[in-house]
Amino acid sequence: MPGIGLPSTAPERPVLPPAYPAVHDVPPPRNSVVLTNFEQQKLEDDLVAARDQQQAAVGVRLQPKKKDNQPQQPQRQIAPVSSRRSIY
C-alpha cells in the first residue's frame, strides 16, 4: 500500500532527540530600583513628545494639552437607585 508510512521526500529523523527546555533555571532577580518622581515625569514627557512627533509626521491633529494648574472638580457621587423609600 503506497499510502502507509513516510513519503520518500520526508527528511530523516535526528539521531539525538531534542533537549528539553530548562524549566528549572530561574532568571536572576530583578533590579528593584524605583524611578524617582523627576525620572518618571521626564519619561512621561519624553513619551508624550514622541507621540506628538509621530502624530505630526502622519498628519494627525495633536490633542490639546491638559493644564495641571487647574484643580480638578470632584466627581459627583451617584446615589443608588434602590433605597428604603423605594416601592420595590
N, CA and C of each residue as an Amber inpcrd file, in Angstrom:
protein
   264
   0.8470000  -1.1760000   0.0000000   0.0000000   0.0000000   0.0000000
   0.8900000   1.2360000   0.0000000   0.7570000   2.0710000  -0.9740000
   1.6200000   3.2430000  -1.0590000   1.2740000   4.3430000  -0.0480000
   0.0790000   4.3870000   0.5420000  -0.3240000   5.4500000   1.4510000
   0.1290000   5.2460000   2.8760000   0.7590000   4.1360000   3.2100000
   1.1690000   3.8580000   4.5870000   2.6520000   4.1690000   4.7420000
   3.0260000   4.8080000   5.8440000   4.4180000   5.1170000   6.1160000
   4.7710000   6.5360000   5.7070000   6.0640000   6.8660000   5.8310000
   6.5450000   8.2030000   5.4890000   6.7310000   8.3160000   3.9860000
   6.4880000   9.4800000   3.4220000   6.7590000   9.6450000   1.9990000
   8.2680000   9.6180000   1.7370000   8.6230000   9.4030000   0.5290000
  10.0460000   9.3100000   0.1960000  10.7560000  10.6570000   0.2930000
  10.0300000  11.7580000   0.2860000  10.6350000  13.0950000   0.3630000
  10.7450000  13.6050000   1.7950000  10.3340000  12.8190000   2.7830000
  10.3910000  13.2450000   4.1830000  11.8410000  13.2800000   4.6520000
  12.2160000  14.3060000   5.4600000  13.5950000  14.3650000   5.9660000
  13.8400000  13.2570000   6.9910000  15.0960000  12.9260000   7.1660000
  15.4820000  11.8920000   8.1240000  15.2680000  12.4040000   9.5470000
  14.9670000  11.5100000  10.4460000  14.8170000  11.8910000  11.8580000
  16.1940000  12.1690000  12.4550000  16.2740000  13.1130000  13.4150000
  17.5760000  13.3740000  14.0450000  18.0260000  12.1730000  14.8670000
  19.3610000  12.0210000  14.9720000  19.9150000  10.8950000  15.7270000
  19.6260000  11.0640000  17.2170000  19.8460000  12.2780000  17.7500000
  19.5880000  12.5590000  19.1660000  18.2590000  13.2960000  19.2940000
  17.4400000  12.9410000  20.2720000  16.1900000  13.6890000  20.4590000
  16.4970000  15.1110000  20.9330000  15.6150000  16.0670000  20.6390000
  15.8700000  17.4470000  21.0820000  15.8700000  17.5400000  22.6070000
  16.6720000  18.4610000  23.1250000  16.7780000  18.6490000  24.5820000
  15.5250000  19.3550000  25.0960000  15.1380000  19.0170000  26.3060000
  14.0030000  19.6780000  26.9200000  14.4210000  21.0860000  27.3500000
  13.4690000  22.0270000  27.3600000  13.8300000  23.3680000  27.8210000
  14.1980000  23.3550000  29.3040000  15.0210000  24.2900000  29.6900000
  15.4780000  24.3790000  31.0800000  14.3790000  25.0310000  31.9070000
  13.4470000  24.2230000  32.3970000  12.3110000  24.7620000  33.1300000
  12.6420000  25.1270000  34.5720000  13.7070000  24.5770000  35.1070000
  14.0500000  24.8670000  36.4990000  15.0930000  25.9750000  36.6270000
  15.5890000  26.4750000  35.5210000  16.5200000  27.6000000  35.5770000
  15.7320000  28.8690000  35.8710000  16.0810000  29.5310000  36.9380000
  15.3830000  30.7400000  37.3650000  16.1960000  31.9420000  36.9030000
  15.5410000  32.9530000  36.3080000  16.2890000  34.1440000  35.9050000
  16.8060000  34.8920000  37.1310000  17.8170000  35.7300000  36.9390000
  18.3340000  36.4940000  38.0820000  17.2710000  37.4470000  38.6150000
  17.3480000  37.8120000  39.8840000  16.3440000  38.7200000  40.4480000
  16.3750000  40.0700000  39.7400000  15.2240000  40.6710000  39.6690000
  15.0960000  41.9690000  39.0050000  15.7050000  43.0740000  39.8510000
  16.0820000  44.1310000  39.1640000  16.5600000  45.3210000  39.8390000
  15.3370000  46.0210000  40.4230000  15.2630000  46.1510000  41.7150000
  14.0720000  46.6940000  42.3560000  14.1560000  48.2020000  42.5900000
  14.9790000  48.8850000  41.8180000  15.1020000  50.3280000  41.9710000
  13.8910000  50.9910000  41.3170000  13.2200000  51.8520000  42.0530000
  12.0410000  52.5390000  41.5740000  12.4630000  53.9060000  41.0460000
  11.7990000  54.3510000  39.9780000  12.0980000  55.6680000  39.4260000
  11.7170000  56.7560000  40.4260000  12.5020000  57.8020000  40.4490000
  12.1490000  58.9520000  41.2710000  11.0330000  59.7150000  40.5640000
  10.4140000  60.6350000  41.2620000   9.3380000  61.4230000  40.6540000
   9.8550000  62.2110000  39.4540000  11.0620000  62.7510000  39.5810000
  11.6480000  63.5180000  38.4770000  11.8860000  62.6240000  37.2640000
  12.4400000  61.4210000  37.4830000  12.7040000  60.4990000  36.3740000
  11.4040000  60.0360000  35.7210000  10.3900000  59.7820000  36.5260000
   9.1120000  59.3550000  35.9840000   8.4740000  60.4730000  35.1600000
   8.5270000  61.7160000  35.6310000   7.9590000  62.8390000  34.8870000
   8.7120000  63.0510000  33.5820000  10.0450000  62.9230000  33.6060000
  10.8440000  63.0670000  32.3960000  10.4990000  61.9760000  31.3930000
  10.3260000  60.7540000  31.8580000   9.9610000  59.6450000  30.9870000
   8.5950000  59.8760000  30.3440000   7.6290000  60.3360000  31.1330000
   6.2980000  60.6200000  30.5990000   6.3640000  61.7510000  29.5770000
   7.1430000  62.7950000  29.8620000   7.2800000  63.9030000  28.9200000
   7.9240000  63.4460000  27.6140000   8.9310000  62.5640000  27.7120000
   9.5730000  62.0380000  26.5090000   8.5960000  61.2070000  25.6770000
   7.7680000  60.4100000  26.3480000   6.7830000  59.6070000  25.6340000
   5.7340000  60.4820000  24.9520000   5.2900000  61.5290000  25.6270000
   4.3150000  62.4450000  25.0350000   4.9270000  63.1650000  23.8410000
   6.1840000  63.5800000  23.9660000   6.8570000  64.2610000  22.8520000
   7.0130000  63.3200000  21.6600000   7.3530000  62.0710000  21.9030000
   7.4890000  61.1000000  20.8150000   6.1390000  60.8580000  20.1450000
   5.0740000  60.7510000  20.9520000   3.7360000  60.5610000  20.3910000
   3.3300000  61.7590000  19.5320000   3.5670000  62.9720000  20.0330000
   3.2190000  64.1670000  19.2870000   4.0040000  64.2500000  17.9810000
   5.2760000  63.8810000  18.0280000   6.1180000  63.9120000  16.8260000
   5.6050000  62.9100000  15.7900000   5.2290000  61.7250000  16.2220000
   4.7230000  60.7220000  15.2910000   3.3680000  61.1260000  14.7210000
   2.5100000  61.7160000  15.5460000   1.2140000  62.1600000  15.0540000
   1.3720000  63.2980000  14.0530000   2.3170000  64.1960000  14.3030000
   2.5490000  65.2950000  13.3730000   3.1220000  64.7750000  12.0580000
   3.9290000  63.7180000  12.1140000   4.5420000  63.1740000  10.9030000
   3.5080000  62.5560000   9.9710000   2.4570000  61.9510000  10.5370000
   1.4380000  61.3170000   9.6940000   0.2430000  62.2240000   9.4510000
   0.2370000  63.4020000  10.0160000  -0.8100000  64.3760000   9.7550000
  -2.0070000  64.2790000  10.6740000  -1.8780000  63.6380000  11.8170000
  -2.9650000  63.5590000  12.7880000  -2.9300000  64.8170000  13.6370000
  -4.0970000  65.3770000  13.8790000  -4.1610000  66.5920000  14.6820000
  -3.7940000  66.2750000  16.1290000  -2.9510000  67.0900000  16.7270000
  -2.4680000  66.8650000  18.0930000  -3.5740000  67.1080000  19.1000000
  -3.5500000  66.3410000  20.1820000  -4.5180000  66.5140000  21.2510000
  -4.1240000  67.7220000  22.0900000  -5.1100000  68.4910000  22.5480000
  -4.7630000  69.6270000  23.4110000  -4.1710000  69.1360000  24.7160000
  -3.2110000  69.8820000  25.2070000  -2.5400000  69.5050000  26.4470000
  -3.3770000  69.9310000  27.6410000  -3.3810000  69.0800000  28.6840000
  -4.1170000  69.4110000  29.8950000  -3.2940000  70.4000000  30.7150000
  -3.9840000  71.2960000  31.3390000  -3.3090000  72.2310000  32.2260000
  -3.3260000  71.6430000  33.6250000  -2.1390000  71.4720000  34.1860000
  -2.0340000  70.8840000  35.5250000  -2.3400000  71.9010000  36.6140000
  -2.3850000  73.1890000  36.2540000  -2.5970000  74.2270000  37.2630000
  -4.0380000  74.2810000  37.7340000  -4.9770000  73.8200000  36.9030000
  -6.3720000  73.8870000  37.2850000  -6.7120000  72.7100000  38.1830000
  -7.3200000  72.9880000  39.3260000  -7.7210000  71.8700000  40.1860000
  -8.8780000  71.1130000  39.5470000  -8.8530000  69.8100000  39.6770000
  -9.9230000  69.0110000  39.1140000 -11.1340000  69.0880000  40.0270000
 -12.3050000  69.1600000  39.3970000 -13.5210000  69.2070000  40.1820000
 -13.8190000  67.8100000  40.7020000 -14.2840000  67.7230000  41.9240000
 -14.5620000  66.3920000  42.4790000 -15.6910000  65.7120000  41.7130000
 -15.5950000  64.4010000  41.6110000 -16.6300000  63.6310000  40.9350000
 -17.8770000  63.5960000  41.8160000 -19.0420000  63.7250000  41.1770000
 -20.2840000  63.6650000  41.9390000 -20.5840000  62.2260000  42.3050000
 -21.0610000  62.0420000  43.5150000 -21.4670000  60.7240000  43.9640000
 -22.8790000  60.4630000  43.4550000 -23.0720000  59.3480000  42.7920000
 -24.3870000  58.9940000  42.2800000 -25.0570000  58.0980000  43.3050000
 -26.2470000  58.4880000  43.7030000 -26.9760000  57.7070000  44.6950000
 -27.4980000  56.4460000  44.0430000 -27.5190000  55.3380000  44.7670000
 -28.0610000  54.1150000  44.1940000 -29.5440000  54.2510000  43.9300000
 -30.0260000  53.5130000  42.9570000 -31.4290000  53.6010000  42.5680000
 -32.3250000  53.0360000  43.6550000 -31.9170000  51.9430000  44.2390000
 -32.7550000  51.3420000  45.2880000 -32.4850000  52.0320000  46.6090000
 -33.5070000  52.2110000  47.3770000 -33.3840000  52.8020000  48.6990000
 -34.5390000  52.3180000  49.5680000 -34.5860000  52.7610000  50.7990000
 -35.6780000  52.3540000  51.6810000 -37.0230000  52.8990000  51.2080000
 -36.9710000  54.0440000  50.5530000 -38.2070000  54.6760000  50.1230000
 -38.7250000  54.0750000  48.8290000 -38.0080000  53.1610000  48.2610000
 -38.4360000  52.5510000  47.0130000 -39.6700000  51.6900000  47.2510000
 -40.5340000  51.6060000  46.2620000 -41.7150000  50.7910000  46.4010000
 -41.4460000  49.3390000  46.0740000 -40.2700000  49.0400000  45.6080000
 -39.9270000  47.6550000  45.2430000 -39.2210000  46.9590000  46.3380000
